[in-house]
Amino acid sequence: MKIFCIGRNYVAHIEELKNAIPDAPVVFMKPPTALLTDNKPFYHPDFSKDIHYECELVFRICKQGRSIEEKFAHKYYDAVTVGIDFTARDLQDEQKKKGLPWEIAKAFDHSAVIGPWQYIGETEKNLNRTFRLDVNSKTVQEGDSRFMMFQPDQIIAYISQFFTLQTGDILFTGTPKGVGSIAVGDRLQAWLEEHPLLDFHIK
């Protein structure tokens, strides 16, 4: 199982972090050990003083394929949920300044939190989806898939040029504006439309 992640997919978030707007999906990956499910608590790691939440739409790959044409990409995913891409922002900034890879800031243990999967029927594949994240009962992020620079079908077509997609792979699609730091004791809750899918604590 592979965890694919897309960076810089919402213009407002790109501007928030003062990054350049990409002309193709920005792809990075996390290992299976990054996965955190079942609303288990997230334990704040000692190696960072600035872990950020990034709430995202997440899709589940349902069949194997490579070099997939965009018009067929909808056949390769069957479920959606909300997730949190935890980022050690201080480590990421350090690595970027040095021109070094930043896996240590993105791919560490339990940095990919996901809620329970919601099945998507064929007629629902390209519907607009809204989602939101609350921290300590205050809404900090609100997302709408209409504002993605690259939609799931485009992303799948793009990444399948380089990687074989396999059943069970996971696709994080990028975060909207509003990212921020977490602290021990915080409660994070996330919704897909009106469905509460995440509710866990930082320890």
N, C-alpha and C positions, 0 to 999 in steps of 0.2 A: 504494500500500500504506500502510495506517494501522496504528499500534501503539496499541491501547487498553490502559490500565492501570487496575487497581482498587486503591484504597487502603483501609486499615482493614477488611479482610475476615476477620480472625481476632481474636477478643476479647483473647486473651493478648498479641498484639502491640499492640493499641490501648492496653491498660493499661501495656505496657512503655514506650510513648512518651507516656503521660499525655494521650491524645487523647479526644475525646468519641465515644461509640458512635453511628454513623450509622443513620438509618432507611431509607436507600436507598444503592445502590452509589455510592462516591466515585470519580468518573471523571476521569482525566487522560490526556493523549496524548503520544506521542513521535514525532518525524519519522523517515522512513526512514534518515536518516544516523545514528540512534542504534543501529542494528542492528549486532551483532558476532557472527559465526558461525565455524564450522570450528575452534573451540578456538584462535583467534588470541589472542595476548596482549592484555591491557588495559593501556594506558599511562596511568598516574596523571596526571591533569591538574594543571597548575600553579595553577589558580584556586581550588583547595580543599585544605584541610589535613585534611579529615575525610570521606572517601568511605566510605559504608557499603555492604555487600552486602545484598541482599534476595532470597533464593531463592524461586521461585514456580513453580506449574504454569502452563503456557502452552498455549493452544489455537489452532489454525489455522482460520480461516473458509474455507469451501469453496464458498459460493454467495452471490449478491447478494440483499439483502433489506432492507426497512425496515418499521417497525411490526410486528415479528414477535411473534406470540402465544407465550407461554411453552411451550405444549403442542407447538408446532412447532419450537422453537429447536434441538432436537437434530439437525435436518436441516441446520443451517448450520455445523457444524464436523466435521472428519474426522480430525484428528490432534492429538497432545499431545506436549509435551516439557517439560523443565525450563529455567528461565531465571534470570538475575540482573538485577534492576532496581537498577542502581547509583544511589546518591543522594548528592549533595553536602550532607551534613547541616548543615554550618555555614552554607552559603548558604541552605538551606531555612529554617533557624531565623531567620536575618536577615530574609528576605523575609516570613515569617509575622508576625514582630513588627511590621513596618511595614504589614501588611495588603496586601502586594503579591503578584502571581502568582509562582509559584516554578518556572516552566519551566526557568530556568537551573540549577536544582538537580536536575532530573529528566530533562530532554530533551536533554542535551548529547551530543556525538558518542560513539558506542560505549557508551552507558549501558544498552542493552538487549541482553544476551547471551542467546543461545538455543542449545540443543543440537539434534541431528538429530531430525527429526519421526518419531513413532511412530504408524502408522495406527490409527484406532479404528473397529472394526466397529459396526454399528447396535446390537448386543446389549451392547456395552461402553460405551456413551455415558455412562451414569449410575453406573458402578462407582466405589467408593471408591478413591482413589489415594494412596499415600504417597510421600514424597520426602525427600531430605536433602542437606545441604551440609556438606562438610568443608573446613576451612582448615588447611593444613599438617598434614594427616592427623588432625585433631581435629574431631569432629562438633560443629558450632555451631548448626545448625538442623535440625529434623525437622518435617515437615508431613504432615497427613492431611486430605484433602478433606472428610471428614465434618465437620470443625470450621469450614468456611467459613460465614460468615454468609449469603453469597449464592452459590448454585451457578451453574455455567456457563449453564444454561438461563435462570435468572433474570436473570443479567447481560446475556445477549444480548438478551432481551426488553426490558430497560430501556434499554440504549444505542441500540437500533435505533429508539427513539422519536425520537431526536435526530440520529442519523447513519445514513446508508445504509451497510450492511455490504457489502463487496466481496470477491470471491475473492482470497485471499492476505493479507487483513488478519490481524493477530495480536492475541491477547487474553491479557495478563498478569492473573492472578486474585488477586493479593495475597500477602503474605508472612506466615508465622507468626512467633512470638517468636524471639529469639536474634540479631537483627541486630547488626552491629558493624563496626568500622573495618577497612579493608585497608591494607596497607603494601607498598612495593616489595619484590619477592622472594617474596611469598606465592604459594602454589599453591592454587587453588580447584578442588574436584571435587564434582560433583553427580550424584545418582542419582534415577531414577524407578523406584519399586519396587526390583528388584535390578539394573536396567540402568544402567551408568555412561554418562552422556550428556555430561557436561562435565568437562574437565580442562585448565585453562589457568593461566597465570602473570600476575602483576602486574609491570609493568616501569615 
